[in-house]
């Protein structure tokens, strides 16, 4: 395992909260999160659970990373 991947895994383990949102809840909020980001708002502060999930779930982060450039190019 590459050192940066190992570091990310360890950070994820220690960042687990007692209550996490599910991927389905993340996807419901993802459009608003992306809109806030592209509007230069502090999406992490306004939607902290979505931001936290984004950094806890590699699959959701991958979808977010794929979605963001498309939305940014439309603005």
N, C-alpha and C positions, 0 to 999 in steps of 0.2 A: 504494500500500500504506500502510495506517495505521501510524503510528510504533510503536505497541505491538506490532503484528503483526510488523513488521520486527525489533524488539528481540528478540522471542521466537524468531524464525528465526535470528538471529545467535547467540543463547545456545545454541540447539539444535546448531548447527554446531560450536561450540567445546566442547560437552559430550560429543561423541561419544567412546565408549570403543573400545578395540581389539576387544573382544568384547561384543556386545550380545545380549540375549535376543530371540527372535522374538516376534511377536504371539501365536502359538499358545501359547508358554510363558507369556506374560503372562496370557492368558485362563485358563490352568490355575491360576495363582496368584492371580488377581484376587479370588475369593471370600474367601480367607484374608486378603488385604491389607485388604479392606473390613471383614471381621469384626474384625481387629486395630484398625483405625481407630475403628470404632463402640464398641469396648471401651475406648477411650481409651489404647490401647497405641501405642508408637512404631513404626508400620508401616514407615516409611521406613528406620529403623535395622534392623529385623528382616528386612525384605525389600528390600535396597537395589537389587537389579537390577530389581525390579518398579517401585519408585519412580522409578528412572532412566528406564525405558522409558516410564512414564506421562508424563513430561515431554519425551520425545523424539518421541512418536508421537501426532499430533493425533487420529487416528481412535480409538486406544485410550483417550485421555484423554476423548474425547466419550462413549464407552460408559461409562467409569468415572463421569463426571459425571451420567449418566442413571441409573446403578445406585445410587449412594450415597444419594440421598434416600429411595428406596424401602426400603432396608435400615435406614436410621436411623428411619424411621417405624414399623417393626416392633418396635423395641427399646423 
